[in-house]
Each structure stands twice: as structure tokens, then as C-alpha cells.
Amino acid sequence: GLSFSIPIDAAMDIYEQLKDNGEVARAYLGIFPQDIDRNLAEAYNLARPQGALLTRVSPDSPAQKAGLKPGDIILKYNDVLIMEASDLLNLINRARPDDIFRVQIQRDGKQAIITGKLSNASNAMQSQTGAQQANGISLGLALRNLTPEEQIELAADNKTGVLVTAIEPTGLAARSGILAGDVITNLHQKPIKTVNDFSSAVGSLPEKGVVTIEIVRQGIPGIIGLRIE
């Protein structure tokens, strides 16, 4: 069946929440991070490629209320070193609404500490529980529905989609160039609005060949060729 790769710690957290509460609540920060490559590390006077560069901060989000801004580089999240954007996303995915966050950032060449409180990412949990079986294709990714705030931002570009929250390093998605933080808006010529839409689209994929995935990355639309093997 279709396989979404979920880290064991995240899977256990999902199990415990379902057992205790009958539902899963996901935390929301409201950021769009990207990796720091060698060129950006030099441009921002970092000793090495490290951290998550914020390309966008959602209005009225916990990130904006705490004082985070586009252009900030998150170096640590709750004292955990951030090497890539996916490190940050994985920590947020494992957090709970109302958790306090503490980030070490670099802004305009100076470092600072910013604290705030996460909110609830409404309707975000279908990524971890829905769409588990399809036609034998394992893409190696985890998804969630966009929050209302994120949907509003994409709607300005006449887009909607689902957010990639995690990527299996050796999976088909990773080999095709899909990254955590990408928003998938179309798969195999089928518009994607929810994780269920994505599941249905995967069910219609050919067993072999190359199909297109339309994404929005750091606010910029793009098209990726996904090779199914």
C-alpha cells in the first residue's frame, strides 16, 4: 500500500493522544523555513551551513506574535541544534498546542532569543492517519492539511495544497527532489486540496514511469518529475 514514513517518536505520540483523548491535536507555529546552503551561510556570515531560514511568517501566527520575521535564521529550537529546515519541522510536529517554544535566532548578523506559545493547527492530523493504502507505491513522505491561515496565504496566488512535513531520505519523494516544507498543489494532473485528495491521486498513478507534481516552495511555484519505480 501507499506508505507515509513517520518517525517512531511521532507515531507513539499519535498513539498516546488517540488513546487518551480520541483525537490528535497538532501544534502550529506559522513559518515557512528553508535550508541554508554554502552560499547563504557565507552571505549571512555563518561559520557553516546550518539553521532554518524563514522565508515567510504567517500573519497573526504564534511566530509573528513572538516577534519572528522573514529573514530570521533559527539556529536552535528549545535548545536543540537546527541543521536543516526539516529538523525544525520535525520538532514542531512533535509538539503540542500551547507548548512554550524558545528559539535562538540570527537577525542582521546578531543573535537573540525569542520565546512564545504554539497554537492549535486545526484539521492538521489527516497527514499522519489518513490515506495509508493505495496501489503498492511507497513515496516516503508525510503530509498534513494546511491550516486556515496557510490556505489564505496560498489563495493569494490562486493555489491550495497539502504541506510536506517529513521526507524519508531514501524514498521516491526525496530522490525526486521534494523537500519538507514544500506545498503539493497538484499530483498527476489532479488538483490537491486535502490529504484525501492526495491519497486518491496516488491511487491513480501508473506502476512505472514519470508523473508531475506541482509544488510551492518558499512562495515560488514549481513542477517536479516524480519517477515511479
Order of alpha helices (4+ residues) and beta strands (2+ residues): alpha-beta-beta-alpha-beta-alpha-beta-beta-alpha-beta-beta-beta-alpha-beta-alpha-beta-alpha-beta-beta-alpha-beta-beta
